[in-house]
Amino acid sequence: MSDSHENQLKQPTLTKSELVVYLTSEQPQLSETDVELAVNSILEHMATALANGERIEIRGFGSMTLHYRPPRVGRNPKTDEKVDVPEKYVPHFNPGANLRKRVNSVNPA
Amino acid sequence: MIEVDKRRTKLEYAKVATSKTWMTVTKADLGNTLFDEVGLNKREAKDFVELFFEKIRSSLEHGFAVKLSGFGSFTLRNKTSRPGRNPKTGEAVVISARRVVTFRSSQKLKKNVIDNSFELTQKLGRKR
């Protein structure tokens, strides 16, 4: 566990703005503003769908659904006080076979 | 009517059962959003969605985490090999070391889902 945490800290990252720059270079007929709008609108659509209890299925990428978490009694780690944590749903991503396979083919940056 | 039902496969039943509770968003839906909201033509919209996910996939493949602010981040984890079992045969096997993708939703997305949890329990039930 601890070594994978370190791994994550060292991980190079692609951010949304870098993604926008890349997509603009690949789609020269679109302005960067349009690309940014398009990226945000894809993410917004997916976020709204999840919040409304819809699932997302992208072939070759993966699917996103919600997982149910029953109510539980938690504890404030600082004060050791008991707190009721209500039931909730949390977003969950399940990578598709294609993504799983490509990520696991040893190919470091 | 009954005749038709008899001919349904288990898979089809499963599909019907899922579609009742879970509406599914597909690449086509995302393409339509780009057509409606951004004014891309159908062809551009389809290509854009494809390229969007392909860039995320290839970044992950090349060891990059992908952070989409306001939505969440896809990170990579290296897993060491561990003993496992073939669930069908019960046979002990070694699960090889591998790299996997995990997703962490942003605080914003998490909050939107949690804030709507009451409606969600009505809609989806309390299954894990």
gemmi code that builds the backbone of each chain (N, CA, C; Angstrom):
import gemmi

chains = {
    "A": [
        ("MET", (0.824, -1.204, 0.000), (0.000, 0.000, 0.000), (0.860, 1.258, 0.000)),
        ("SER", (1.852, 1.300, 0.962), (2.637, 2.522, 1.089), (3.447, 2.792, -0.179)),
        ("ASP", (3.927, 1.709, -0.815), (4.741, 1.969, -2.004), (3.895, 2.479, -3.159)),
        ("SER", (2.624, 2.046, -3.222), (1.790, 2.550, -4.298), (1.431, 4.017, -4.059)),
        ("HIS", (1.421, 4.420, -2.772), (1.168, 5.817, -2.477), (2.317, 6.677, -2.987)),
        ("GLU", (3.554, 6.215, -2.723), (4.713, 6.935, -3.234), (4.685, 6.993, -4.742)),
        ("ASN", (4.310, 5.885, -5.334), (4.183, 5.834, -6.776), (3.295, 6.932, -7.304)),
        ("GLN", (2.198, 7.129, -6.574), (1.234, 8.122, -7.025), (1.790, 9.521, -6.939)),
        ("LEU", (2.595, 9.771, -5.906), (3.161, 11.100, -5.750), (4.115, 11.418, -6.893)),
        ("LYS", (4.812, 10.382, -7.356), (5.796, 10.582, -8.413), (5.152, 10.639, -9.803)),
        ("GLN", (3.889, 10.267, -9.874), (3.259, 10.115, -11.176), (3.165, 11.422, -11.969)),
        ("PRO", (3.660, 11.407, -13.220), (3.416, 12.572, -14.061), (1.920, 12.651, -14.362)),
        ("THR", (1.440, 13.855, -14.626), (-0.007, 14.041, -14.724), (-0.415, 14.788, -15.987)),
        ("LEU", (-1.516, 14.367, -16.545), (-2.151, 15.116, -17.623), (-3.327, 15.863, -16.998)),
        ("THR", (-3.334, 17.175, -17.142), (-4.434, 17.949, -16.556), (-5.473, 18.261, -17.630)),
        ("LYS", (-6.573, 18.808, -17.172), (-7.643, 19.157, -18.113), (-7.160, 20.183, -19.136)),
        ("SER", (-6.405, 21.179, -18.658), (-5.955, 22.206, -19.617), (-4.976, 21.637, -20.643)),
        ("GLU", (-4.140, 20.683, -20.219), (-3.239, 20.039, -21.184), (-4.030, 19.203, -22.185)),
        ("LEU", (-5.085, 18.586, -21.691), (-5.951, 17.795, -22.568), (-6.585, 18.701, -23.625)),
        ("VAL", (-7.001, 19.901, -23.184), (-7.605, 20.868, -24.106), (-6.600, 21.268, -25.188)),
        ("VAL", (-5.366, 21.548, -24.765), (-4.329, 21.942, -25.726), (-4.099, 20.822, -26.747)),
        ("TYR", (-4.007, 19.599, -26.250), (-3.786, 18.462, -27.151), (-4.940, 18.297, -28.146)),
        ("LEU", (-6.153, 18.339, -27.635), (-7.315, 18.133, -28.502), (-7.422, 19.248, -29.548)),
        ("THR", (-7.021, 20.468, -29.153), (-7.038, 21.577, -30.111), (-6.035, 21.322, -31.233)),
        ("SER", (-4.862, 20.785, -30.867), (-3.864, 20.518, -31.897), (-4.318, 19.412, -32.845)),
        ("GLU", (-5.151, 18.501, -32.327), (-5.643, 17.400, -33.165), (-6.862, 17.798, -34.000)),
        ("GLN", (-7.570, 18.819, -33.553), (-8.787, 19.266, -34.242), (-8.628, 20.741, -34.618)),
        ("PRO", (-7.734, 21.021, -35.590), (-7.397, 22.427, -35.872), (-8.590, 23.269, -36.341)),
        ("GLN", (-9.649, 22.610, -36.813), (-10.805, 23.405, -37.258), (-11.587, 23.989, -36.077)),
        ("LEU", (-11.272, 23.525, -34.846), (-11.960, 24.050, -33.660), (-11.042, 25.010, -32.907)),
        ("SER", (-11.626, 26.059, -32.374), (-10.834, 26.992, -31.568), (-10.611, 26.392, -30.191)),
        ("GLU", (-9.602, 26.912, -29.485), (-9.319, 26.385, -28.157), (-10.508, 26.607, -27.225)),
        ("THR", (-11.206, 27.719, -27.419), (-12.394, 28.014, -26.602), (-13.468, 26.948, -26.810)),
        ("ASP", (-13.681, 26.586, -28.079), (-14.675, 25.550, -28.382), (-14.278, 24.214, -27.771)),
        ("VAL", (-12.987, 23.883, -27.865), (-12.517, 22.613, -27.324), (-12.725, 22.592, -25.814)),
        ("GLU", (-12.417, 23.699, -25.170), (-12.584, 23.785, -23.723), (-14.055, 23.612, -23.353)),
        ("LEU", (-14.899, 24.265, -24.127), (-16.338, 24.162, -23.925), (-16.790, 22.709, -24.096)),
        ("ALA", (-16.243, 22.049, -25.123), (-16.622, 20.674, -25.421), (-16.180, 19.728, -24.304)),
        ("VAL", (-14.943, 19.917, -23.823), (-14.426, 19.059, -22.741), (-15.293, 19.248, -21.494)),
        ("ASN", (-15.566, 20.518, -21.166), (-16.393, 20.774, -19.990), (-17.789, 20.207, -20.157)),
        ("SER", (-18.300, 20.260, -21.369), (-19.659, 19.779, -21.545), (-19.743, 18.251, -21.470)),
        ("ILE", (-18.683, 17.562, -21.909), (-18.633, 16.100, -21.734), (-18.597, 15.761, -20.238)),
        ("LEU", (-17.701, 16.443, -19.498), (-17.553, 16.141, -18.070), (-18.813, 16.501, -17.288)),
        ("GLU", (-19.403, 17.624, -17.659), (-20.628, 18.072, -16.998), (-21.760, 17.063, -17.223)),
        ("HIS", (-21.867, 16.587, -18.462), (-22.893, 15.597, -18.800), (-22.705, 14.325, -17.977)),
        ("MET", (-21.456, 13.886, -17.855), (-21.189, 12.655, -17.104), (-21.459, 12.861, -15.610)),
        ("ALA", (-21.032, 14.020, -15.078), (-21.227, 14.285, -13.649), (-22.717, 14.377, -13.306)),
        ("THR", (-23.481, 15.066, -14.167), (-24.914, 15.209, -13.921), (-25.604, 13.854, -13.988)),
        ("ALA", (-25.194, 13.051, -14.978), (-25.790, 11.722, -15.129), (-25.567, 10.891, -13.865)),
        ("LEU", (-24.337, 10.894, -13.366), (-24.035, 10.113, -12.158), (-24.847, 10.615, -10.968)),
        ("ALA", (-24.897, 11.928, -10.795), (-25.631, 12.489, -9.660), (-27.116, 12.160, -9.743)),
        ("ASN", (-27.604, 11.861, -10.953), (-29.008, 11.510, -11.108), (-29.242, 10.007, -11.178)),
        ("GLY", (-28.224, 9.254, -10.834), (-28.382, 7.804, -10.778), (-28.367, 7.116, -12.125)),
        ("GLU", (-27.668, 7.709, -13.090), (-27.496, 7.022, -14.372), (-26.090, 6.450, -14.411)),
        ("ARG", (-25.908, 5.417, -15.196), (-24.555, 4.898, -15.327), (-23.968, 5.346, -16.659)),
        ("ILE", (-22.648, 5.261, -16.768), (-21.965, 5.672, -17.986), (-21.217, 4.473, -18.505)),
        ("GLU", (-21.367, 4.198, -19.784), (-20.623, 3.076, -20.341), (-19.925, 3.509, -21.614)),
        ("ILE", (-18.597, 3.554, -21.566), (-17.811, 3.948, -22.719), (-17.036, 2.716, -23.174)),
        ("ARG", (-17.433, 2.177, -24.336), (-16.768, 0.974, -24.850), (-15.269, 1.184, -24.989)),
        ("GLY", (-14.506, 0.240, -24.474), (-13.059, 0.305, -24.609), (-12.407, 1.181, -23.561)),
        ("PHE", (-13.218, 1.844, -22.748), (-12.669, 2.708, -21.707), (-13.064, 2.200, -20.330)),
        ("GLY", (-14.358, 2.100, -20.128), (-14.826, 1.591, -18.848), (-16.220, 2.087, -18.550)),
        ("SER", (-16.708, 1.751, -17.368), (-18.040, 2.217, -17.017), (-18.003, 2.846, -15.632)),
        ("MET", (-18.941, 3.754, -15.408), (-19.043, 4.387, -14.106), (-20.440, 4.178, -13.563)),
        ("THR", (-20.487, 3.778, -12.322), (-21.777, 3.584, -11.677), (-21.683, 4.155, -10.266)),
        ("LEU", (-22.766, 4.000, -9.515), (-22.743, 4.415, -8.126), (-22.741, 3.181, -7.246)),
        ("HIS", (-22.013, 3.252, -6.158), (-22.055, 2.181, -5.170), (-22.743, 2.677, -3.908)),
        ("TYR", (-23.575, 1.820, -3.342), (-24.299, 2.172, -2.130), (-23.441, 1.931, -0.897)),
        ("ARG", (-23.456, 2.889, 0.013), (-22.768, 2.708, 1.301), (-23.799, 2.848, 2.408)),
        ("PRO", (-24.006, 1.787, 3.180), (-25.013, 1.841, 4.245), (-24.611, 2.822, 5.352)),
        ("PRO", (-25.579, 3.266, 6.167), (-25.242, 4.189, 7.258), (-24.327, 3.485, 8.262)),
        ("ARG", (-23.476, 4.249, 8.934), (-22.590, 3.639, 9.915), (-22.262, 4.672, 11.003)),
        ("VAL", (-21.732, 4.166, 12.089), (-21.289, 5.069, 13.138), (-19.790, 5.250, 12.976)),
        ("GLY", (-19.388, 6.472, 12.710), (-17.966, 6.745, 12.533), (-17.420, 7.433, 13.762)),
        ("ARG", (-16.163, 7.776, 13.708), (-15.543, 8.429, 14.840), (-14.683, 9.578, 14.343)),
        ("ASN", (-14.782, 10.701, 15.008), (-13.884, 11.807, 14.704), (-12.506, 11.436, 15.247)),
        ("PRO", (-11.520, 11.258, 14.390), (-10.232, 10.766, 14.853), (-9.529, 11.734, 15.813)),
        ("LYS", (-9.868, 13.018, 15.748), (-9.219, 13.997, 16.631), (-9.817, 13.964, 18.034)),
        ("THR", (-11.163, 13.986, 18.083), (-11.820, 14.096, 19.388), (-12.311, 12.754, 19.895)),
        ("ASP", (-12.261, 11.726, 19.018), (-12.732, 10.396, 19.351), (-14.243, 10.355, 19.590)),
        ("GLU", (-14.925, 11.407, 19.153), (-16.377, 11.472, 19.315), (-17.071, 10.592, 18.278)),
        ("LYS", (-18.186, 9.968, 18.669), (-18.967, 9.178, 17.708), (-19.774, 10.101, 16.800)),
        ("VAL", (-19.804, 9.788, 15.518), (-20.658, 10.550, 14.602), (-21.451, 9.594, 13.731)),
        ("ASP", (-22.731, 9.919, 13.524), (-23.543, 9.107, 12.632), (-23.245, 9.500, 11.192)),
        ("VAL", (-22.810, 8.532, 10.416), (-22.599, 8.798, 8.997), (-23.798, 8.226, 8.250)),
        ("PRO", (-24.575, 9.084, 7.591), (-25.773, 8.589, 6.918), (-25.450, 7.734, 5.696)),
        ("GLU", (-26.434, 6.972, 5.228), (-26.223, 6.171, 4.020), (-25.946, 7.093, 2.843)),
        ("LYS", (-25.224, 6.586, 1.871), (-24.911, 7.427, 0.714), (-24.512, 6.574, -0.479)),
        ("TYR", (-24.409, 7.250, -1.607), (-23.875, 6.630, -2.812), (-22.554, 7.276, -3.149)),
        ("VAL", (-21.630, 6.494, -3.682), (-20.363, 7.059, -4.131), (-20.092, 6.612, -5.572)),
        ("PRO", (-19.485, 7.509, -6.367), (-19.175, 7.149, -7.750), (-18.109, 6.066, -7.796)),
        ("HIS", (-18.228, 5.182, -8.763), (-17.250, 4.106, -8.913), (-16.910, 3.889, -10.380)),
        ("PHE", (-15.625, 3.727, -10.654), (-15.166, 3.501, -12.028), (-14.664, 2.081, -12.185)),
        ("ASN", (-15.130, 1.449, -13.212), (-14.689, 0.099, -13.519), (-13.998, 0.110, -14.886)),
        ("PRO", (-12.669, -0.017, -14.913), (-11.988, 0.062, -16.206), (-12.400, -1.065, -17.142)),
        ("GLY", (-12.520, -0.746, -18.422), (-12.886, -1.745, -19.414), (-11.702, -2.629, -19.756)),
        ("ALA", (-11.978, -3.742, -20.410), (-10.941, -4.727, -20.720), (-9.796, -4.103, -21.513)),
        ("ASN", (-10.148, -3.291, -22.490), (-9.144, -2.672, -23.349), (-8.195, -1.760, -22.554)),
        ("LEU", (-8.771, -0.917, -21.699), (-7.959, -0.009, -20.880), (-7.083, -0.792, -19.911)),
        ("ARG", (-7.688, -1.789, -19.272), (-6.968, -2.638, -18.323), (-5.723, -3.234, -18.963)),
        ("LYS", (-5.939, -3.747, -20.183), (-4.872, -4.423, -20.889), (-3.773, -3.430, -21.287)),
        ("ARG", (-4.177, -2.290, -21.817), (-3.185, -1.318, -22.284), (-2.368, -0.746, -21.131)),
        ("VAL", (-3.018, -0.513, -19.994), (-2.328, 0.068, -18.846), (-1.329, -0.923, -18.253)),
        ("ASN", (-1.641, -2.185, -18.391), (-0.797, -3.207, -17.784), (0.347, -3.667, -18.693)),
        ("SER", (0.309, -3.250, -19.963), (1.421, -3.601, -20.838), (2.575, -2.700, -20.435)),
        ("VAL", (3.652, -3.301, -19.912), (4.733, -2.521, -19.298), (5.266, -1.495, -20.283)),
        ("ASN", (5.044, -0.232, -19.965), (5.317, 0.844, -20.904), (5.511, 2.154, -20.150)),
        ("PRO", (6.564, 2.236, -19.306), (6.696, 3.427, -18.465), (6.969, 4.689, -19.266)),
        ("ALA", (6.672, 5.828, -18.665), (6.802, 7.110, -19.366), (8.259, 7.412, -19.723)),
    ],
    "B": [
        ("MET", (-47.338, -13.599, -26.175), (-46.601, -12.835, -25.155), (-45.689, -13.763, -24.345)),
        ("ILE", (-46.306, -14.807, -23.790), (-45.518, -15.757, -22.996), (-44.480, -16.449, -23.884)),
        ("GLU", (-44.936, -16.781, -25.106), (-44.031, -17.401, -26.077), (-42.760, -16.583, -26.246)),
        ("VAL", (-42.950, -15.285, -26.427), (-41.825, -14.391, -26.643), (-40.901, -14.409, -25.419)),
        ("ASP", (-41.527, -14.326, -24.238), (-40.740, -14.304, -23.011), (-39.882, -15.550, -22.878)),
        ("LYS", (-40.460, -16.684, -23.267), (-39.721, -17.943, -23.162), (-38.458, -17.922, -23.977)),
        ("ARG", (-38.529, -17.228, -25.091), (-37.377, -17.220, -25.982), (-36.289, -16.250, -25.524)),
        ("ARG", (-36.592, -15.465, -24.550), (-35.588, -14.521, -24.062), (-34.455, -15.240, -23.347)),
        ("THR", (-33.255, -14.810, -23.623), (-32.104, -15.410, -22.942), (-31.931, -14.749, -21.584)),
        ("LYS", (-31.121, -15.378, -20.757), (-30.829, -14.817, -19.438), (-30.251, -13.411, -19.569)),
        ("LEU", (-29.391, -13.261, -20.563), (-28.722, -11.973, -20.779), (-29.747, -10.884, -21.058)),
        ("GLU", (-30.729, -11.208, -21.896), (-31.751, -10.220, -22.227), (-32.545, -9.816, -20.989)),
        ("TYR", (-32.840, -10.809, -20.146), (-33.552, -10.491, -18.908), (-32.734, -9.552, -18.042)),
        ("ALA", (-31.428, -9.861, -17.969), (-30.533, -9.023, -17.168), (-30.540, -7.594, -17.697)),
        ("LYS", (-30.526, -7.459, -19.029), (-30.539, -6.144, -19.650), (-31.802, -5.380, -19.276)),
        ("VAL", (-32.944, -6.059, -19.346), (-34.215, -5.427, -19.011), (-34.188, -4.963, -17.561)),
        ("ALA", (-33.678, -5.848, -16.685), (-33.635, -5.525, -15.262), (-32.754, -4.308, -15.000)),
        ("THR", (-31.592, -4.241, -15.664), (-30.698, -3.096, -15.435), (-31.308, -1.822, -16.000)),
        ("SER", (-31.902, -1.934, -17.186), (-32.373, -0.722, -17.837), (-33.513, -0.078, -17.052)),
        ("LYS", (-34.187, -0.874, -16.206), (-35.269, -0.313, -15.406), (-34.727, 0.701, -14.404)),
        ("THR", (-33.626, 0.347, -13.725), (-33.102, 1.249, -12.716), (-31.998, 2.143, -13.249)),
        ("TRP", (-31.193, 1.614, -14.141), (-30.038, 2.366, -14.613), (-30.212, 2.808, -16.055)),
        ("MET", (-30.358, 4.110, -16.254), (-30.267, 4.651, -17.600), (-28.776, 4.707, -17.891)),
        ("THR", (-28.401, 4.448, -19.121), (-26.971, 4.420, -19.421), (-26.565, 5.525, -20.396)),
        ("VAL", (-25.538, 6.254, -20.042), (-24.967, 7.274, -20.918), (-23.897, 6.621, -21.783)),
        ("THR", (-23.976, 6.818, -23.085), (-22.999, 6.225, -23.998), (-22.230, 7.320, -24.740)),
        ("LYS", (-21.266, 6.881, -25.559), (-20.506, 7.844, -26.363), (-21.454, 8.633, -27.274)),
        ("ALA", (-22.472, 7.954, -27.782), (-23.429, 8.631, -28.661), (-24.133, 9.781, -27.941)),
        ("ASP", (-24.494, 9.553, -26.659), (-25.142, 10.616, -25.875), (-24.217, 11.809, -25.705)),
        ("LEU", (-22.943, 11.513, -25.437), (-21.974, 12.599, -25.244), (-21.783, 13.367, -26.555)),
        ("GLY", (-21.781, 12.627, -27.671), (-21.687, 13.270, -28.986), (-22.869, 14.197, -29.221)),
        ("ASN", (-24.053, 13.748, -28.863), (-25.247, 14.587, -29.029), (-25.166, 15.859, -28.202)),
        ("THR", (-24.582, 15.746, -27.005), (-24.402, 16.936, -26.172), (-23.515, 17.956, -26.870)),
        ("LEU", (-22.445, 17.461, -27.511), (-21.539, 18.377, -28.210), (-22.236, 19.030, -29.399)),
        ("PHE", (-23.113, 18.274, -30.041), (-23.898, 18.796, -31.159), (-24.856, 19.881, -30.661)),
        ("ASP", (-25.548, 19.580, -29.560), (-26.545, 20.521, -29.011), (-25.912, 21.735, -28.346)),
        ("GLU", (-24.887, 21.486, -27.521), (-24.393, 22.563, -26.661), (-23.222, 23.339, -27.245)),
        ("VAL", (-22.398, 22.658, -28.057), (-21.208, 23.329, -28.557), (-21.337, 23.649, -30.044)),
        ("GLY", (-22.305, 22.989, -30.695), (-22.521, 23.266, -32.105), (-21.561, 22.556, -33.036)),
        ("LEU", (-20.906, 21.487, -32.553), (-20.111, 20.675, -33.464), (-21.066, 19.917, -34.374)),
        ("ASN", (-20.623, 19.628, -35.618), (-21.505, 18.780, -36.430), (-21.357, 17.332, -35.966)),
        ("LYS", (-22.257, 16.477, -36.428), (-22.322, 15.099, -35.911), (-20.989, 14.373, -36.048)),
        ("ARG", (-20.365, 14.569, -37.193), (-19.087, 13.914, -37.480), (-18.013, 14.391, -36.483)),
        ("GLU", (-17.899, 15.721, -36.347), (-16.916, 16.304, -35.424), (-17.164, 15.830, -33.990)),
        ("ALA", (-18.449, 15.814, -33.629), (-18.812, 15.434, -32.259), (-18.376, 14.009, -31.970)),
        ("LYS", (-18.629, 13.122, -32.931), (-18.279, 11.719, -32.755), (-16.766, 11.561, -32.637)),
        ("ASP", (-16.032, 12.218, -33.535), (-14.569, 12.156, -33.503), (-14.024, 12.724, -32.199)),
        ("PHE", (-14.640, 13.813, -31.761), (-14.153, 14.487, -30.559), (-14.256, 13.576, -29.339)),
        ("VAL", (-15.416, 12.939, -29.194), (-15.628, 12.045, -28.052), (-14.619, 10.900, -28.095)),
        ("GLU", (-14.417, 10.367, -29.285), (-13.471, 9.263, -29.469), (-12.050, 9.688, -29.064)),
        ("LEU", (-11.655, 10.865, -29.544), (-10.321, 11.397, -29.283), (-10.131, 11.716, -27.792)),
        ("PHE", (-11.171, 12.236, -27.197), (-11.161, 12.586, -25.777), (-10.798, 11.361, -24.933)),
        ("PHE", (-11.522, 10.269, -25.156), (-11.260, 9.068, -24.352), (-9.960, 8.394, -24.756)),
        ("GLU", (-9.610, 8.480, -26.039), (-8.360, 7.869, -26.473), (-7.156, 8.568, -25.846)),
        ("LYS", (-7.224, 9.885, -25.716), (-6.110, 10.618, -25.102), (-5.965, 10.227, -23.630)),
        ("ILE", (-7.083, 10.080, -22.950), (-7.028, 9.668, -21.545), (-6.418, 8.267, -21.440)),
        ("ARG", (-6.902, 7.374, -22.314), (-6.382, 5.999, -22.317), (-4.886, 5.967, -22.597)),
        ("SER", (-4.438, 6.694, -23.628), (-3.025, 6.586, -23.991), (-2.151, 7.250, -22.928)),
        ("SER", (-2.657, 8.305, -22.285), (-1.891, 8.911, -21.200), (-1.680, 7.912, -20.077)),
        ("LEU", (-2.752, 7.240, -19.696), (-2.664, 6.236, -18.633), (-1.709, 5.124, -19.046)),
        ("GLU", (-1.824, 4.721, -20.293), (-0.975, 3.654, -20.813), (0.498, 4.033, -20.707)),
        ("HIS", (0.801, 5.326, -20.882), (2.190, 5.784, -20.819), (2.586, 6.285, -19.439)),
        ("GLY", (1.798, 5.919, -18.447), (2.197, 6.193, -17.072), (1.779, 7.542, -16.528)),
        ("PHE", (0.883, 8.235, -17.236), (0.410, 9.521, -16.744), (-0.913, 9.367, -16.005)),
        ("ALA", (-1.013, 10.027, -14.864), (-2.306, 10.135, -14.216), (-3.087, 11.215, -14.957)),
        ("VAL", (-4.405, 11.155, -14.935), (-5.205, 12.164, -15.628), (-6.108, 12.854, -14.616)),
        ("LYS", (-5.907, 14.167, -14.462), (-6.703, 14.932, -13.500), (-7.669, 15.836, -14.226)),
        ("LEU", (-8.946, 15.602, -14.041), (-9.954, 16.431, -14.687), (-10.658, 17.226, -13.602)),
        ("SER", (-10.211, 18.469, -13.406), (-10.689, 19.207, -12.247), (-12.201, 19.379, -12.293)),
        ("GLY", (-12.827, 19.212, -11.156), (-14.273, 19.300, -11.060), (-14.956, 17.956, -11.293)),
        ("PHE", (-14.210, 16.995, -11.847), (-14.803, 15.687, -12.109), (-14.130, 14.594, -11.284)),
        ("GLY", (-12.821, 14.478, -11.453), (-12.089, 13.474, -10.698), (-10.780, 13.152, -11.371)),
        ("SER", (-10.036, 12.223, -10.802), (-8.768, 11.876, -11.429), (-8.603, 10.371, -11.558)),
        ("PHE", (-7.978, 10.003, -12.659), (-7.634, 8.605, -12.911), (-6.157, 8.457, -12.564)),
        ("THR", (-5.851, 7.583, -11.641), (-4.454, 7.393, -11.285), (-4.063, 5.945, -11.512)),
        ("LEU", (-2.751, 5.709, -11.502), (-2.242, 4.365, -11.722), (-1.704, 3.824, -10.418)),
        ("ARG", (-1.870, 2.554, -10.247), (-1.350, 1.889, -9.072), (-0.590, 0.659, -9.488)),
        ("ASN", (0.573, 0.488, -8.905), (1.315, -0.745, -9.168), (0.990, -1.751, -8.076)),
        ("LYS", (0.535, -2.897, -8.487), (0.196, -3.931, -7.515), (1.255, -5.017, -7.568)),
        ("THR", (1.683, -5.448, -6.397), (2.630, -6.556, -6.362), (1.866, -7.860, -6.555)),
        ("SER", (2.583, -8.917, -6.898), (1.887, -10.192, -7.106), (1.396, -10.722, -5.758)),
        ("ARG", (0.316, -11.454, -5.813), (-0.261, -11.976, -4.569), (-0.941, -13.308, -4.868)),
        ("PRO", (-1.078, -14.126, -3.825), (-1.742, -15.412, -4.058), (-3.244, -15.197, -4.235)),
        ("GLY", (-3.839, -15.957, -5.128), (-5.286, -15.866, -5.331), (-5.838, -17.238, -5.621)),
        ("ARG", (-7.106, -17.266, -6.019), (-7.750, -18.528, -6.305), (-8.618, -18.398, -7.541)),
        ("ASN", (-8.640, -19.427, -8.335), (-9.595, -19.455, -9.431), (-10.973, -19.702, -8.814)),
        ("PRO", (-11.876, -18.734, -8.919), (-13.159, -18.870, -8.231), (-13.991, -20.055, -8.741)),
        ("LYS", (-13.732, -20.484, -9.965), (-14.502, -21.606, -10.511), (-14.014, -22.942, -9.988)),
        ("THR", (-12.680, -23.122, -10.014), (-12.137, -24.426, -9.658), (-11.615, -24.482, -8.222)),
        ("GLY", (-11.420, -23.299, -7.586), (-10.887, -23.271, -6.235), (-9.386, -23.474, -6.193)),
        ("GLU", (-8.801, -23.571, -7.377), (-7.376, -23.828, -7.509), (-6.568, -22.596, -7.095)),
        ("ALA", (-5.469, -22.807, -6.340), (-4.618, -21.689, -5.943), (-3.770, -21.238, -7.129)),
        ("VAL", (-3.751, -19.945, -7.392), (-2.935, -19.405, -8.480), (-2.233, -18.148, -7.981)),
        ("VAL", (-1.163, -17.770, -8.670), (-0.492, -16.525, -8.309), (-1.023, -15.420, -9.212)),
        ("ILE", (-1.528, -14.348, -8.609), (-1.951, -13.193, -9.397), (-0.716, -12.334, -9.625)),
        ("SER", (-0.354, -12.188, -10.885), (0.918, -11.525, -11.203), (0.887, -10.042, -10.856)),
        ("ALA", (2.075, -9.452, -10.697), (2.184, -8.013, -10.455), (1.584, -7.293, -11.649)),
        ("ARG", (0.876, -6.207, -11.397), (0.242, -5.495, -12.506), (0.031, -4.032, -12.187)),
        ("ARG", (-0.246, -3.291, -13.238), (-0.564, -1.887, -13.064), (-2.051, -1.703, -13.358)),
        ("VAL", (-2.732, -1.033, -12.458), (-4.174, -0.856, -12.633), (-4.568, 0.626, -12.536)),
        ("VAL", (-5.726, 0.928, -13.101), (-6.248, 2.295, -13.057), (-7.254, 2.409, -11.923)),
        ("THR", (-7.152, 3.469, -11.133), (-8.206, 3.720, -10.153), (-8.749, 5.119, -10.380)),
        ("PHE", (-9.974, 5.328, -9.989), (-10.613, 6.629, -10.154), (-10.947, 7.201, -8.792)),
        ("ARG", (-10.628, 8.469, -8.613), (-11.059, 9.183, -7.407), (-11.914, 10.343, -7.859)),
        ("SER", (-13.147, 10.383, -7.379), (-13.988, 11.487, -7.828), (-13.614, 12.756, -7.074)),
        ("SER", (-13.839, 13.882, -7.711), (-13.537, 15.160, -7.080), (-14.520, 15.399, -5.940)),
        ("GLN", (-14.163, 16.306, -5.039), (-15.066, 16.653, -3.933), (-16.412, 17.113, -4.467)),
        ("LYS", (-16.358, 17.854, -5.579), (-17.584, 18.412, -6.153), (-18.533, 17.296, -6.617)),
        ("LEU", (-17.984, 16.348, -7.373), (-18.815, 15.245, -7.860), (-19.340, 14.409, -6.699)),
        ("LYS", (-18.452, 14.127, -5.749), (-18.839, 13.322, -4.591), (-19.986, 13.995, -3.845)),
        ("LYS", (-19.842, 15.318, -3.655), (-20.843, 16.074, -2.921), (-22.186, 16.064, -3.669)),
        ("ASN", (-22.129, 16.258, -4.993), (-23.364, 16.246, -5.772), (-24.094, 14.917, -5.640)),
        ("VAL", (-23.327, 13.830, -5.627), (-23.937, 12.506, -5.507), (-24.505, 12.318, -4.093)),
        ("ILE", (-23.699, 12.689, -3.084), (-24.142, 12.509, -1.701), (-25.371, 13.358, -1.404)),
        ("ASP", (-25.358, 14.605, -1.898), (-26.507, 15.488, -1.674), (-27.790, 14.938, -2.283)),
        ("ASN", (-27.634, 14.100, -3.292), (-28.815, 13.558, -3.968), (-29.132, 12.143, -3.498)),
        ("SER", (-28.451, 11.691, -2.437), (-28.564, 10.292, -2.033), (-29.979, 9.866, -1.645)),
        ("PHE", (-30.753, 10.793, -1.099), (-32.122, 10.410, -0.739), (-32.912, 10.001, -1.985)),
        ("GLU", (-32.862, 10.853, -3.018), (-33.554, 10.529, -4.276), (-32.986, 9.242, -4.882)),
        ("LEU", (-31.675, 9.078, -4.738), (-31.040, 7.909, -5.332), (-31.503, 6.616, -4.668)),
        ("THR", (-31.689, 6.650, -3.351), (-32.158, 5.425, -2.692), (-33.574, 5.087, -3.156)),
        ("GLN", (-34.383, 6.128, -3.433), (-35.743, 5.894, -3.923), (-35.681, 5.224, -5.297)),
        ("LYS", (-34.715, 5.687, -6.062), (-34.637, 5.275, -7.456), (-33.930, 3.939, -7.622)),
        ("LEU", (-32.829, 3.779, -6.893), (-31.971, 2.621, -7.133), (-32.051, 1.564, -6.043)),
        ("GLY", (-32.702, 1.889, -4.944), (-32.748, 0.936, -3.848), (-31.473, 0.993, -3.042)),
        ("ARG", (-31.309, 0.005, -2.173), (-30.153, 0.057, -1.274), (-29.180, -1.090, -1.529)),
        ("LYS", (-29.174, -1.561, -2.745), (-28.254, -2.650, -3.042), (-26.831, -2.126, -3.066)),
        ("ARG", (-25.912, -2.960, -2.625), (-24.500, -2.566, -2.629), (-23.955, -2.590, -4.037)),
    ],
}
model = gemmi.Model(1)
for chain_id, residues in chains.items():
    chain = gemmi.Chain(chain_id)
    for i, (resn, *xyz) in enumerate(residues, 1):
        res = gemmi.Residue()
        res.name, res.seqid = resn, gemmi.SeqId(i, " ")
        for name, pos in zip(("N", "CA", "C"), xyz):
            atom = gemmi.Atom()
            atom.name, atom.element = name, gemmi.Element(name[0])
            atom.pos, atom.b_iso = gemmi.Position(*pos), 0.0
            res.add_atom(atom)
        chain.add_residue(res)
    model.add_chain(chain)
structure = gemmi.Structure()
structure.add_model(model)
structure.setup_entities()
